[in-house]
Amino acid sequence: MSDESLARCITQLRRALSNLGVVQIDSLYGQGYRLAILSDKVRRLSAVPAIAHSPPKSDAAKPHAALIEACIHARQLLERRSQDAFSQAESILRNVVSKAPDYMMAKLLLAQYVAERGFFDANIQRSQIDDALDQLRIVQDSEPYLQGLQSLTGHLLDCKWHFDEARGAHERALQMSPDDDVAYYRYGYHLIYANAGSEAVNAFRFAAQLNPFSANIATMLVRACACANMDPAEVLAQARSAYLSHPDSPWAYVVLLYTLAWVDPQPELAHAARHFVEKNRYAHALTSRGVAYILARCGDHAGAREIIAEHSSVHGIHLAALIAMGMLDEAMAKVKAAAETGFGVLPFLLNVPENAALKQHPDYAQVHAKVFSRMPPE
């Protein structure tokens, strides 16, 4: 490892460990680095620039170490992105907020739960997004430099299709934390909504450089490559790379099958998808829409319809499967229903290549104008 690579890794470790609030990495001149346990074990989970001189909080306002650890566990659960993990994380975070209402990181993570659930399984109400944004305004007033605050605000605004406001929040996040992989990850989503696929690829690639250990970033880079209209062989190579780098990630495997089905549908892929569900059930909130598309694309229409019926959603999460089965009118009916909700994953679904056939429908222009009415000017 070169000195430059080592320094970059130490920087990443320091950033991650600063969020724990209990340990830090010290530099020892001429020797290397030392992992040190902080004496108070309750340092705030925030990244405040040195130029910000806010008065220290009293000991009474600091959360107990057990609550910090609970938030760390909740954040790890959110990364799994299964419905069970989402439910567990919500329960933990609400408990922490009830015990430490001034603990801003818990409020931030609870808002993150709403944003993640809004995208990955859409099992929320629009009012919850508004409530989460209200909570982030409280966080803004209390700890304006808390890492993740601006990018999460942008992510929630994207979730309610206020893309013009979201753009400013994402840009502030990148300016404040230029080495934050999560900020680039969320900005990549925003760029896909804005139909800026090539820029989204760059954002996800930079996020992957900052955090090569994230399967979520690696798989979204695959989807961004597809949205950028890259050669299907290149997209498939990226999907293979993501799976090889994260062989223990169920979603990386599903994304590989999904990409294979998109590029070259074969009956063997449907068999692999069915076997995956039998073994893993729905280990990721996006699994049902991924497997439904694989089955539909590879000829198992009955299996795809069964999954769609079992995991139906007003947000049109199974558009790709419906289109793969030639059910364009049915897919457009789902799009119209999803557009009426005014929030959710529909903008993403309208910009992925497997749903491109929707643009041929006579009602598409009207729906597109409604969903993307608050897109920032070029």
Buried (B, 14 or more C-beta within 10 A) or exposed (E): EEEEEEEBEBEBBBBEBBBBBBBBBEEEEEEEEEEEEEEEBBBBBBBBEEEEEEEEEEEEEBBBEEBBBBBBBBBEBBEBBBBEBBBBBBEBBBBBBEBBEBBBBBBBBBBBBBBBBBBBBBBBEBEBBBBBBEBBEEBBEBBBBBBBBBBBBBBBBBBBBBBEBBBBBBBBBBEBBEBBBBBBBBBBBBBBBBBBBBBBBBBBBBBBEBBBEBBBBBBBBBBBBBBBEBEBEEBBBBBBBBBEBBEEBBBBBBBBBBBBBBBEBEEEBBBBBBEBBEEBEBBBBBBBBBBBBBBBBBBBBEBBBEBBEEBEBEBBBBBBBBBBBEBBEBBBBBBBBBBEBBBBBBBBBBBBBBBEBBEEBEBBEEBBEBBBEBBEEE
